[in-house]
Structure formats: C-alpha cells, structure tokens
C-alpha cells in the first residue's frame, strides 16, 4: 500500500503490428488512468500507479473496439501490519483526583506513518471509541479510587490493516498521604 508500480500495455492488430491510439487507457479496477505515455520505439503504453488498498486488484484496459482480445492482470496486495501503543503520563502513578492522561499511538509497521482510525479503549470495564488522527490521540480520565487500573487499546483492523491489534498500560492511583497531628500540652 502506497508503493508505486509501473503498468505496461500493448495494442496490436491481428498481425502483431503495434497500434497507437490516444484513446487507449490502462484501467485499475475498471477506472481509467488518465496519465499514460506511449513509447513508439517499444510500442508500449506506460503509466505509474500508486497502490491504494490491500486485496485483489484487476488491471486491464479500456478501449472500444470490436473483436478486441484483452489480457487482464490480477494482483493481490497483502494487508499491512499496524502497531498500537497505549501509555499514560507521570510514570503511571497518579494522586487521588488527578487527571489521568492516556496517550495512543497507531502507525504502519513498515512506513511508520501514523494512521487515522477509530480504536476501542477499555478502562476499568468501561469501553469508549477514540479517534486516532495521523497516528496520535490523547484524552483525560478522572474519578478513580486508589488502586491499580488497566487501560487496553484495540485496533480491529480494516481493509488495509490486519487486526485485531492490542496494547495495554497499567496505572496506579495512590491514597493520599495521611497527616498525623499530635498536640502535646505543656506538662508542669
């Protein structure tokens, strides 16, 4: 996904003679590619195409001619893998009533490009949807009693990325320090 490929095609008559026609088009999944060059010495139509999605893609031609024999190419682009990272700030230790800031990173393993996707985040048995934009998201949560809590992020995958992908972080909410005050009366 995102790689550029060169698509080539030839147009010949019944005797194998090359034909140039400015209306000849190479197509990907039935959609014509408008930017095509023709090399007269090689008798070859050429176009660059950037792979847009994983899965089966059909490469063919769009040309209106009776008795035309069309060769079609099919290629299968595998899904990519993504990495999900869930973290919190302050070394994962928070005081009672502090805001707990959750940071999410989601990116393509090969290109390290940040993804824009929705993920599910589960904190203390509460599930929410978080939108990750260009690979990052952050949000605050509050209201935790003292104790230890887990945050789990889940990216389910999509047409281009394998899933599900999980990551978790643990944070602690501390009890407030106890203040012991002792008053001693003057003893005489």
Order of alpha helices (4+ residues) and beta strands (2+ residues): beta-beta-beta-beta-beta-beta-beta-beta-beta-beta-beta-beta-beta-beta-beta
